Amino acid sequence: MVFNWFRRKFGSSGEEPSPAAETPTESPPPESTEPTTESTAAPSILNWAKTALQSIQARQQSESAATVEPPEASQKTPADSPVSVSEESEKTAVTDSAPVQPVGEAEPVEPNPPLVLNEGFLWSAEVLAAQGRRPEEVDIEEITWLQRLRQGLGKTRRGLVNQLRAIVGQGPLSRDAVEEIEMLLLQSDVGVKATDQIIAALQTKIRQETLPADQAIAYLKEILRDILDRPFQQGYRRDFAPKKGVLNIWLIAGVNGVGKTTTIGKLAHIATHSGYRCLIAAADTFRAAATEQVKIWGQRSNVEVIANPGKNTDPAAVVFDAIGAAQARGTELLLVDTAGRLQNKANLMEELKKIRRIIDKKAGDAQIESLLVLDATLGQNGLRQAQVFAEAAQLTGVILTKLDGTAKGGVALAVVQELGLPIRFIGAGEGIKDLRPFSSFEFVEALLSSDVEVAA
C-alpha cells in the first residue's frame, strides 16, 4: 500500500485511495505505549491518537508479513534498478536502457523511530485531527515529520511566542506594545511588508475587544495562515501534485549552495514512495561534481539519472535527452537540476530561458512547474536572489530549506509576501525524509504552539 505524500492518503497507484484500514478496536494500546501526559490531553484527541497508533501498528505488521517473498521475486530487474545514463543525443537517451553501476554506495534505509504515544505524538495527532483527517488515514511518517518540523522551528517559537503572550495579553495595544511586536516579528525574518500587515490586523482586533493571551495567539495564527495562503486567491492552485499518467516536468532553480541538488534527491524520494515513475535530469553541467552528486542522490532514491559525461556541456541538450528518455519510458515526473551561478547572471538567465524553450517545443503537453529553492538561513538576501530568478524562470512556487533550528521561521511569511508565490515544500533537516509538502496550517501550528519541547 502506497502513502501518497502529495495527497496525504493511501492508495495503490498514488492517485486513487485504497480501502481504509480496518478500524482498530477500542481497547487501549499496550502499556509500553501509554503517554506520560495522558492526564493533560483532551479525551477526544487521546482516543484519536490511540486509534491512529493501533492502525499504524496493524499496518506495519501486515506490511512486514507481505515482504516475505521467494528469492527470485525479490530480485530487481534492470528496469527497476537505479541507472546513471550518459547520452549525447535523444537517440541514445531512448535506446540505451542498460543499467550502469551508480556512484557510491546506497544510503541505508532510515528506520522509523519507536512508536510511543508521548507528548509529541499527541501534539501531531491534534494537528492532523484538526485538519479533518481520520486516524486510519495517518502514516507514521506524518507523525514523525510534524515532530521534526516543530523541533526545527523551536528557536523561533521560543523567541517569539513567549514574548508575544506577555504583550498581547495586556489588553488594547499601546504604541510601545506595537513597537515591541514589530521588533519581534522583524527579528524572526518576517519582513517589513508582512509585519506591517500583521500589526495592523492584530491591532484592529485587540482594539475592538480585550483578548486573553491564548485568544490573541489564536487570532495571530489566523493572520499568518491568511498571508501564507494568499497566493491561492491569486490563481495558484492548492492541489499541488504531479498528474498521474502524463509527463510532469519540474524545473528546480536556485543559487549554488542552497541545497538544490539535495532537494531534488528528496523530491525524487517523495515521488517514488508516492507511487510515481520518476527521472532526474542532471542539467547543472557547470558546477564541479554536480552531476556526481545528483547521481548519488538518484541512487539513494532509486531514481534514474540522465547525464552527460562531458564538462561544461550544454544544459539544454541534457534536458532534451531527458525529455526523450522520459517520454519513451512512461515517466510521470521529470526533475531538472539547473545551474545556479549568480556571478554571471546574464548567462544564467539566458540558459534558463533556453531550457524553457526546449521544454515547450519538445514536451508542449507536459505539466510544467518551476520551483525556486531558497535557504531559510539567508533571510532577506535569499529574497533578493529569488527576484533575479523570477525574471527568467517563470517561477510557480518556492521550496524553503534548512528550517532546522538555525533559521528564523518567519522568513516563510516574507517569501510569500515579497514574491507572491506559494511555498510548495519545506525542509527541516538533512535526511532524505526531511522534505515534505508545505501546509500553512501545520507550519503555523508548529511555529506558535505551546512551548513544550518535543523529542525528535
BASE-749242 format. One line per field, with one value per residue (C-alpha): residue number from 1; residue in one letter; x negated, y, z. Coordinates in steps of 0.1 Angstrom, whole numbers, plus 2048, in hexadecimal, padded with zeros to 3 digits. Layout:
k: (NUM, ...)
r: (A, ...)
px: (X, ...)
py: (Y, ...)
pz: (Z, ...)
END
This chain:
k: (1, 2, 3, 4, 5, 6, 7, 8, 9, 10, 11, 12, 13, 14, 15, 16, 17, 18, 19, 20, 21, 22, 23, 24, 25, 26, 27, 28, 29, 30, 31, 32, 33, 34, 35, 36, 37, 38, 39, 40, 41, 42, 43, 44, 45, 46, 47, 48, 49, 50, 51, 52, 53, 54, 55, 56, 57, 58, 59, 60, 61, 62, 63, 64, 65, 66, 67, 68, 69, 70, 71, 72, 73, 74, 75, 76, 77, 78, 79, 80, 81, 82, 83, 84, 85, 86, 87, 88, 89, 90, 91, 92, 93, 94, 95, 96, 97, 98, 99, 100, 101, 102, 103, 104, 105, 106, 107, 108, 109, 110, 111, 112, 113, 114, 115, 116, 117, 118, 119, 120, 121, 122, 123, 124, 125, 126, 127, 128, 129, 130, 131, 132, 133, 134, 135, 136, 137, 138, 139, 140, 141, 142, 143, 144, 145, 146, 147, 148, 149, 150, 151, 152, 153, 154, 155, 156, 157, 158, 159, 160, 161, 162, 163, 164, 165, 166, 167, 168, 169, 170, 171, 172, 173, 174, 175, 176, 177, 178, 179, 180, 181, 182, 183, 184, 185, 186, 187, 188, 189, 190, 191, 192, 193, 194, 195, 196, 197, 198, 199, 200, 201, 202, 203, 204, 205, 206, 207, 208, 209, 210, 211, 212, 213, 214, 215, 216, 217, 218, 219, 220, 221, 222, 223, 224, 225, 226, 227, 228, 229, 230, 231, 232, 233, 234, 235, 236, 237, 238, 239, 240, 241, 242, 243, 244, 245, 246, 247, 248, 249, 250, 251, 252, 253, 254, 255, 256, 257, 258, 259, 260, 261, 262, 263, 264, 265, 266, 267, 268, 269, 270, 271, 272, 273, 274, 275, 276, 277, 278, 279, 280, 281, 282, 283, 284, 285, 286, 287, 288, 289, 290, 291, 292, 293, 294, 295, 296, 297, 298, 299, 300, 301, 302, 303, 304, 305, 306, 307, 308, 309, 310, 311, 312, 313, 314, 315, 316, 317, 318, 319, 320, 321, 322, 323, 324, 325, 326, 327, 328, 329, 330, 331, 332, 333, 334, 335, 336, 337, 338, 339, 340, 341, 342, 343, 344, 345, 346, 347, 348, 349, 350, 351, 352, 353, 354, 355, 356, 357, 358, 359, 360, 361, 362, 363, 364, 365, 366, 367, 368, 369, 370, 371, 372, 373, 374, 375, 376, 377, 378, 379, 380, 381, 382, 383, 384, 385, 386, 387, 388, 389, 390, 391, 392, 393, 394, 395, 396, 397, 398, 399, 400, 401, 402, 403, 404, 405, 406, 407, 408, 409, 410, 411, 412, 413, 414, 415, 416, 417, 418, 419, 420, 421, 422, 423, 424, 425, 426, 427, 428, 429, 430, 431, 432, 433, 434, 435, 436, 437, 438, 439, 440, 441, 442, 443, 444, 445, 446, 447, 448, 449, 450, 451, 452, 453, 454, 455, 456)
r: (M, V, F, N, W, F, R, R, K, F, G, S, S, G, E, E, P, S, P, A, A, E, T, P, T, E, S, P, P, P, E, S, T, E, P, T, T, E, S, T, A, A, P, S, I, L, N, W, A, K, T, A, L, Q, S, I, Q, A, R, Q, Q, S, E, S, A, A, T, V, E, P, P, E, A, S, Q, K, T, P, A, D, S, P, V, S, V, S, E, E, S, E, K, T, A, V, T, D, S, A, P, V, Q, P, V, G, E, A, E, P, V, E, P, N, P, P, L, V, L, N, E, G, F, L, W, S, A, E, V, L, A, A, Q, G, R, R, P, E, E, V, D, I, E, E, I, T, W, L, Q, R, L, R, Q, G, L, G, K, T, R, R, G, L, V, N, Q, L, R, A, I, V, G, Q, G, P, L, S, R, D, A, V, E, E, I, E, M, L, L, L, Q, S, D, V, G, V, K, A, T, D, Q, I, I, A, A, L, Q, T, K, I, R, Q, E, T, L, P, A, D, Q, A, I, A, Y, L, K, E, I, L, R, D, I, L, D, R, P, F, Q, Q, G, Y, R, R, D, F, A, P, K, K, G, V, L, N, I, W, L, I, A, G, V, N, G, V, G, K, T, T, T, I, G, K, L, A, H, I, A, T, H, S, G, Y, R, C, L, I, A, A, A, D, T, F, R, A, A, A, T, E, Q, V, K, I, W, G, Q, R, S, N, V, E, V, I, A, N, P, G, K, N, T, D, P, A, A, V, V, F, D, A, I, G, A, A, Q, A, R, G, T, E, L, L, L, V, D, T, A, G, R, L, Q, N, K, A, N, L, M, E, E, L, K, K, I, R, R, I, I, D, K, K, A, G, D, A, Q, I, E, S, L, L, V, L, D, A, T, L, G, Q, N, G, L, R, Q, A, Q, V, F, A, E, A, A, Q, L, T, G, V, I, L, T, K, L, D, G, T, A, K, G, G, V, A, L, A, V, V, Q, E, L, G, L, P, I, R, F, I, G, A, G, E, G, I, K, D, L, R, P, F, S, S, F, E, F, V, E, A, L, L, S, S, D, V, E, V, A, A)
px: (800, 7F2, 7F5, 7F7, 7E6, 7F4, 818, 812, 825, 820, 824, 814, 80D, 806, 827, 845, 848, 849, 863, 85E, 84B, 861, 86D, 85A, 86C, 873, 85B, 83E, 81B, 801, 7F3, 7D2, 7E2, 7F7, 7F0, 7E0, 7F7, 818, 828, 822, 82F, 853, 865, 870, 84C, 83F, 857, 84F, 82A, 82F, 843, 829, 80E, 820, 827, 802, 7F7, 80F, 805, 7E0, 7E6, 7F9, 7DE, 7C3, 7D5, 7D9, 7B4, 7AC, 7A6, 794, 770, 777, 795, 780, 765, 766, 769, 754, 771, 776, 751, 743, 730, 717, 71A, 702, 710, 707, 727, 74C, 747, 72F, 744, 762, 751, 735, 747, 72C, 725, 704, 6F5, 6FE, 6E5, 6DF, 6F2, 717, 721, 72F, 754, 75D, 771, 790, 78D, 79E, 7C3, 7CA, 7EA, 7D8, 7DC, 7CE, 7E6, 804, 7FB, 7F7, 818, 829, 81C, 826, 849, 84F, 84B, 867, 851, 85D, 846, 844, 838, 818, 7F6, 7DA, 7C4, 7DE, 7DB, 7B5, 7B4, 7CB, 7B5, 796, 7A5, 7AF, 78D, 77D, 792, 78A, 771, 78A, 7A6, 793, 788, 7AA, 7C8, 7BF, 7B8, 7D8, 7EC, 7DE, 7E7, 809, 818, 818, 836, 838, 816, 803, 7EA, 7CD, 7DD, 7E1, 7BD, 7B3, 7C7, 7B9, 796, 79D, 7AB, 78F, 775, 787, 781, 7A6, 79D, 7A9, 7C8, 7D5, 7CE, 7E2, 800, 7FE, 7FB, 818, 830, 826, 829, 84C, 858, 84A, 858, 87A, 879, 861, 854, 843, 821, 82C, 848, 830, 817, 834, 83D, 819, 818, 836, 823, 804, 817, 829, 808, 7F9, 819, 81D, 80D, 82A, 841, 82C, 830, 817, 827, 827, 826, 801, 7F9, 7EB, 807, 809, 804, 7F4, 7D2, 7CC, 7AC, 7A0, 784, 770, 75E, 749, 727, 70A, 708, 72D, 731, 740, 732, 739, 75D, 760, 756, 76F, 78B, 782, 786, 7A8, 7B3, 7A9, 7B7, 7D8, 7DB, 7CD, 7B4, 798, 779, 75E, 74C, 729, 72A, 713, 6F5, 6DF, 6DB, 6BF, 6CC, 6F0, 6F7, 6E6, 6FA, 71B, 712, 70C, 72E, 73E, 730, 73D, 760, 75E, 764, 751, 73C, 737, 715, 6F9, 6D6, 6C6, 6BB, 6CD, 6E5, 706, 720, 73C, 72E, 730, 754, 75C, 74E, 760, 782, 77D, 774, 792, 7AA, 79C, 79E, 7C0, 7B1, 7CA, 7B2, 792, 77E, 765, 746, 73C, 71E, 71D, 6FF, 709, 6E6, 6EF, 713, 71A, 70D, 720, 741, 73C, 735, 755, 769, 759, 763, 787, 787, 77B, 796, 7B2, 7A7, 7A0, 7BA, 7D5, 7EF, 7DB, 7E6, 7CA, 7C1, 7A3, 799, 77F, 76B, 764, 74D, 761, 741, 73A, 758, 75C, 73D, 74F, 76D, 757, 749, 76C, 776, 75A, 766, 78A, 781, 778, 783, 7A9, 7AB, 7CA, 7C0, 7A5, 793, 787, 769, 754, 76F, 75D, 75A, 73F, 757, 771, 792, 7A3, 791, 7AD, 7C5, 7AC, 7A8, 7CD, 7D2, 7B5, 7B6, 7DC, 7D4, 7E1, 7C9, 7CC, 7B3, 7A0, 780, 777, 759, 73E, 74E, 75F, 781, 77C, 78D, 7B3, 7D0, 7D7, 7F7, 7FD, 813, 7F7, 7DC, 7EF, 7F8, 7D4, 7C9, 7E1, 7E9, 7E4, 7C0, 7BD, 79F, 7A5, 78D, 77F)
py: (800, 822, 841, 85F, 87C, 894, 88B, 87F, 85F, 83A, 82C, 810, 827, 848, 856, 842, 83A, 815, 809, 818, 803, 7EF, 804, 7FB, 7EE, 805, 7F2, 807, 802, 7EE, 7FC, 804, 81E, 830, 855, 866, 884, 872, 886, 8A7, 89B, 8A1, 880, 883, 889, 86E, 855, 861, 85C, 839, 82F, 83D, 82B, 80A, 80E, 816, 7F8, 7E1, 7EE, 7EA, 7C5, 7BF, 7CE, 7BB, 79A, 7A4, 7AB, 786, 77B, 75F, 769, 76C, 783, 79B, 7A0, 7C0, 7C1, 7D8, 7EF, 7F3, 7F9, 81C, 826, 842, 848, 85C, 867, 87E, 87E, 876, 855, 847, 855, 840, 820, 81C, 80E, 7F7, 7FC, 80C, 808, 829, 83D, 836, 81F, 820, 833, 81C, 81E, 835, 821, 830, 839, 823, 829, 83A, 84D, 86A, 890, 893, 878, 889, 8AB, 89D, 88B, 8AB, 8BD, 8A1, 89D, 8C3, 8BF, 8A6, 887, 865, 851, 834, 84C, 856, 849, 847, 85E, 879, 877, 878, 894, 8AB, 8A5, 8AD, 8CC, 8D8, 8D2, 8E4, 903, 901, 91D, 935, 929, 92E, 951, 95C, 94C, 951, 976, 97A, 96A, 982, 9A0, 997, 98B, 9AE, 9BC, 9D6, 9DC, 9FB, A0B, 9FB, 9D9, 9DC, 9E5, 9C7, 9B0, 9C0, 9BA, 995, 98E, 9A0, 98D, 96D, 976, 97C, 99A, 9BE, 9BA, 99B, 9AB, 9CA, 9B5, 99F, 9BD, 9D0, 9B1, 9A8, 9CC, 9D0, 9B0, 9B7, 9DB, 9CC, 9B5, 9AC, 988, 971, 966, 944, 954, 96F, 953, 941, 960, 965, 942, 94B, 96A, 956, 93A, 955, 963, 941, 937, 958, 94B, 933, 951, 95E, 940, 926, 904, 8F5, 8D1, 8CE, 8AB, 89B, 890, 86A, 85A, 879, 889, 8A4, 8B8, 8CB, 8E4, 8E8, 909, 91A, 929, 911, 907, 909, 8E3, 8E1, 8BF, 8B0, 8BD, 8AB, 88A, 88F, 898, 878, 865, 874, 86D, 848, 841, 852, 83A, 84F, 845, 85E, 869, 884, 899, 8A5, 8C6, 8D9, 8D1, 8EE, 8E9, 8D1, 8AF, 8B9, 89B, 883, 891, 88D, 86A, 861, 870, 85D, 83D, 845, 84B, 82E, 846, 846, 864, 871, 882, 88C, 881, 89F, 8BF, 8E0, 8D0, 8E0, 8DC, 8E0, 8C1, 8AD, 8B8, 8AF, 88C, 888, 891, 877, 85D, 867, 865, 843, 834, 841, 857, 86B, 884, 892, 8A6, 8BE, 8CA, 8EC, 902, 91C, 933, 957, 965, 963, 96D, 975, 953, 941, 951, 94A, 926, 922, 932, 91A, 8FC, 909, 90C, 8E8, 8DC, 8F0, 8E3, 8BE, 8B9, 8D2, 8BC, 8B7, 8C5, 8DE, 8ED, 904, 902, 918, 90A, 923, 91F, 92B, 935, 950, 965, 984, 97C, 95D, 972, 989, 96A, 95E, 97E, 978, 955, 960, 975, 958, 937, 93E, 932, 921, 919, 919, 8FD, 909, 8F5, 8F4, 8FC, 8E6, 8FC, 914, 928, 941, 932, 953, 954, 93F, 95C, 974, 95C, 95B, 980, 98C, 973, 96C, 947, 92A, 915, 8F1, 8DE, 8E4, 8D4, 8D0, 8B9, 8A8, 885, 878, 87A, 89E, 8AF, 8AE, 8C1, 8E1, 8E7, 90A, 8FB, 8E3, 8FD, 917, 8FE, 8F3, 918, 924, 905, 903, 903, 8DE, 8CE, 8B0, 893, 88C)
pz: (800, 7F5, 80A, 7F2, 803, 7E9, 7F1, 815, 810, 80A, 7E7, 7D2, 7B4, 7C4, 7B8, 7C3, 7E8, 7F2, 80B, 82E, 847, 85E, 87B, 89B, 8B9, 8D6, 8ED, 8F8, 8EA, 8FD, 91D, 90C, 8F6, 910, 910, 92D, 928, 925, 940, 92E, 90C, 901, 902, 8DD, 8D2, 8E8, 8D9, 8B6, 8BC, 8CB, 8AD, 895, 8A8, 8A6, 881, 87A, 88E, 87C, 85A, 863, 86D, 84D, 837, 84A, 842, 81E, 818, 81D, 7F8, 7E5, 7DD, 7B7, 7BD, 7D2, 7B7, 7A4, 77F, 76B, 765, 78B, 793, 798, 779, 770, 74B, 736, 715, 6F9, 6E6, 6E9, 6D6, 6F1, 70C, 701, 6F6, 70F, 72E, 73A, 75F, 769, 78B, 79D, 7B0, 7D5, 7EC, 7F2, 811, 82C, 831, 84E, 867, 876, 89B, 8B4, 8B7, 8D8, 8E1, 8F1, 8F0, 8CD, 8C0, 8D1, 8C3, 8A0, 8A3, 8AE, 88F, 877, 887, 885, 85F, 85D, 85A, 865, 87C, 863, 848, 85B, 853, 86D, 857, 85B, 881, 881, 866, 87B, 89A, 885, 877, 89A, 8A7, 889, 890, 8B6, 8B6, 8A5, 8BB, 8DC, 8D2, 8C4, 8D5, 8F9, 8F4, 8DF, 8FA, 913, 8FD, 8ED, 90E, 91D, 90A, 8EF, 8DF, 8E9, 8D1, 8E5, 8E3, 8BD, 8BA, 8CF, 8B9, 89A, 8A6, 8AF, 88C, 87A, 88F, 884, 85F, 858, 843, 843, 82D, 83E, 860, 858, 84E, 86D, 884, 873, 875, 899, 8A5, 896, 8A6, 8C8, 8C8, 8C2, 8E0, 8FB, 8F4, 90C, 900, 8F2, 8DE, 8D0, 8C6, 8B5, 8A1, 898, 88A, 873, 867, 85F, 84D, 838, 82D, 824, 811, 7FE, 7DD, 7DA, 7D7, 7BB, 7A3, 7B1, 7B8, 7DA, 7CE, 7C5, 7B8, 799, 782, 77F, 75C, 74B, 74B, 766, 764, 782, 77D, 79D, 79F, 7B9, 7C2, 7C7, 7EC, 7F5, 7F4, 7D1, 7C7, 7E9, 7E6, 7C4, 7D4, 7F0, 7D7, 7C3, 7E4, 7EB, 7C7, 7C6, 7E8, 7DD, 7BF, 7A3, 787, 78B, 778, 77F, 765, 770, 75E, 776, 760, 76B, 790, 79A, 7A5, 7A1, 78A, 7A1, 7BF, 7AD, 7A3, 7C7, 7D1, 7B4, 7C2, 7E5, 7D8, 7BE, 7A1, 780, 777, 753, 751, 738, 741, 731, 744, 73D, 726, 71B, 737, 71D, 70B, 72B, 730, 70B, 711, 732, 723, 708, 721, 737, 71A, 70F, 732, 73D, 758, 76C, 77D, 76E, 787, 776, 789, 77B, 780, 79B, 796, 79C, 795, 770, 773, 74F, 742, 75D, 754, 72F, 738, 74B, 72F, 716, 72C, 72D, 707, 703, 71B, 70A, 6E8, 6F0, 70C, 706, 716, 736, 758, 75F, 780, 788, 7AD, 7BE, 7DA, 7F6, 814, 832, 844, 82A, 834, 81F, 80A, 7FE, 7F3, 7DE, 7CD, 7C7, 7B5, 79C, 793, 791, 773, 75D, 76D, 76C, 790, 79D, 7C0, 7DB, 7EE, 810, 81E, 83E, 857, 86F, 88E, 882, 86C, 875, 86B, 863, 842, 833, 837, 827, 80A, 802, 808, 7F3, 7D7, 7D5, 7D0, 7E4, 7F9, 7EB, 800, 820, 82E, 853, 853, 83F, 83C, 81C, 82E, 83B, 81E, 81C, 80A, 81C, 830, 83E, 85A, 865, 862, 876, 891, 894, 895, 8AF, 8C3, 8E9, 8F4, 8FC, 8ED, 8D7, 8D5, 8B2)
END
